[in-house]
Amino acid sequence: MVSGSRGPVLSSHMTDQPDSVFVERLSRLGAALLGALEAFEVVRRRLHPPAIPGLREGVRPIADRLTAALGEFTATPAPEGLGDLAAQLARAAEAAAGALGGFCAAGMPQEEIPRVLRAMRQHCRAQELLYPLRRALPPVGRYFLEPPLRERAAAFDPDPRPGVPTGIFTARNSSGARGGFSLYVPERYDPARRSPLVVALHGGSGTGDDFLWSWLTEARGRGFLLLAPTSLGSTWALMGDDVDAPALRTMVDYVRGHWQVDDEHILLTGLSDGATYTLLCGLQADRPFTALAPVSGVLHPANLVNGNLERAHGRRIYLVHGELDWMFPIALARMAAQELERAGADVTFRPIADLSHTYPREENDRILTWFDPSLALP
């Protein structure tokens, strides 16, 4: 069963004369929260083990500013009619503060990676909690759009149309559940036209409800459907029976059955293990994906023996890899690109000089323009 996740029902206006102290502190908290979320995006992009101490020093003042603004805000009673908005905003700020605080906290070296992963999950929760406030708080609506589109924010959030389900939906994809998915249907989705579909696969130990936020802003502004599955196991089926491929097929078929999908434009992409599985699954016979965009993955040895390389002939593949990748050295990516080109694939290889083993959010624009030129920003 799929359920929508539209958040609390909030008025798109405040009361006629809201308390001035409350409004001032709400404005201060909103600015601190959006600044913190943007700062953590920078942290995620630059996350490279030698850079972590410097990143921590850079975000500590931002974390302190958010904590102070949150304390002031929660100490201020909300005017009548704004209690739900205040509580939702406070929860989002608490999650963002937890992300920055967890990232900056001191600890033993063996705790480093788990602590960073927890902070990244908190960052995703903050966005999940904040997104339902986009209509009530215009700066939030602009935050969830790419910069060239922010001046037209209202156009991307029209009033809901009866019988046209839009927004974020989940199916067994929260609270650590495995094997479900999160789906985002842009609020301005038009059932009279077919929309491209991007299927985005998380990395090892990740979940779809987290990885959804690596693509949602682009989906909202450019108007494509976004499906973020969660693997059945702790990572994708890279060993043993491929239990994830049939599940992905079922998920894509579900989206096709309820929304108008452009079958000529279905992209499979992913990070790390999700990238490795993008090639392993995406090159199998009878898969619905028309283009593949693995990021920071490898060409699994099984591709050499299961017929995938023969099926790679003519396939469009956009291969992204960081030259600082400490998990999968870039030499492996160069070898993968060469093998795929020898097999006749149409390969675009994008080495990124300052990228470690993390997600390059800025690459989404290039991937989308390559995948479907109609999705390019104006």
Order of alpha helices (4+ residues) and beta strands (2+ residues): beta-alpha-alpha-alpha-alpha-alpha-beta-beta-beta-alpha-alpha-beta-alpha-beta-alpha-beta-alpha-beta-alpha-beta-alpha
